[in-house]
């Protein structure tokens, strides 16, 4: 299903700039790159105390399809706490 996102920006000069896309960035048909996913994950974990746990979770999520037991990864999600 197309989302048809449209934006119009009026610049201080009075000129307008328009953009439109059927699938915004991050949609399955216009996905983030691996680097962008890693950056987003890092940004979401920025306030988490245990940075090592964040790294472990990110690594586990990248390998999610090959995990034998996802319960451990899901359990670790509950250990994430902000300061």
C-alpha positions as CSV (number, residue, x, y, z in Angstrom):
1,X,0.0,0.0,0.0
2,X,1.4,3.3,-1.0
3,X,1.7,6.0,1.7
4,X,2.0,9.0,-0.7
5,X,4.0,11.3,1.6
6,X,4.2,14.9,0.4
7,X,6.0,17.9,1.9
8,X,6.2,21.5,0.8
9,X,8.7,23.8,2.4
10,X,8.6,27.6,2.0
11,X,12.1,29.1,2.3
12,X,12.8,32.5,3.8
13,X,13.4,33.8,0.3
14,X,9.8,32.9,-0.5
15,X,10.7,30.1,-2.9
16,X,9.0,26.8,-2.2
17,X,10.5,23.3,-2.5
18,X,8.3,20.3,-2.9
19,X,9.0,16.6,-2.5
20,X,6.8,13.5,-2.7
21,X,7.3,9.8,-2.3
22,X,5.0,6.8,-2.3
23,X,7.2,5.0,0.3
24,X,9.0,7.1,2.9
25,X,12.6,6.1,4.0
26,X,12.4,3.2,6.3
27,X,9.4,1.6,4.6
28,X,10.0,-2.0,3.4
29,X,9.9,-0.8,-0.2
30,X,12.5,2.0,0.7
31,X,14.5,0.4,3.5
32,X,17.2,1.9,5.6
33,X,20.7,0.8,4.9
34,X,22.5,-1.4,7.4
35,X,24.5,1.6,8.6
36,X,21.4,3.6,9.1
37,X,19.8,0.8,11.1
38,X,23.0,0.6,13.3
39,X,22.9,4.4,13.7
40,X,19.2,4.3,14.7
41,X,19.8,1.5,17.2
42,X,22.7,3.5,18.7
43,X,20.6,6.6,19.0
44,X,17.8,4.7,20.7
45,X,20.3,3.1,23.1
46,X,22.0,6.4,23.8
47,X,20.5,6.8,27.3
48,X,20.9,3.2,28.3
49,X,23.3,2.6,31.2
50,X,24.7,-0.7,30.0
51,X,26.3,0.1,26.7
52,X,27.7,-3.5,26.5
53,X,24.2,-4.9,26.7
54,X,23.2,-2.6,23.9
55,X,26.0,-3.9,21.7
56,X,25.1,-7.5,22.6
57,X,21.5,-6.9,21.7
58,X,22.3,-5.3,18.4
59,X,24.6,-8.2,17.5
60,X,21.9,-10.7,18.5
61,X,19.2,-8.9,16.5
62,X,21.4,-8.9,13.4
63,X,21.7,-12.6,13.8
64,X,18.1,-13.1,14.9
65,X,17.1,-15.5,12.1
66,X,19.9,-17.9,13.1
67,X,19.3,-17.9,16.9
68,X,18.3,-21.2,18.5
69,X,16.5,-19.5,21.3
70,X,15.2,-16.0,21.1
71,X,13.9,-16.0,24.7
72,X,17.3,-14.9,26.0
73,X,17.4,-11.9,23.6
74,X,13.9,-10.9,24.5
75,X,14.7,-11.3,28.2
76,X,17.7,-8.9,27.7
77,X,15.4,-6.3,26.3
78,X,13.7,-6.0,29.8
79,X,17.2,-5.3,31.3
80,X,17.6,-2.1,29.3
81,X,17.2,0.9,31.7
82,X,17.8,4.6,31.2
83,X,19.7,6.6,33.8
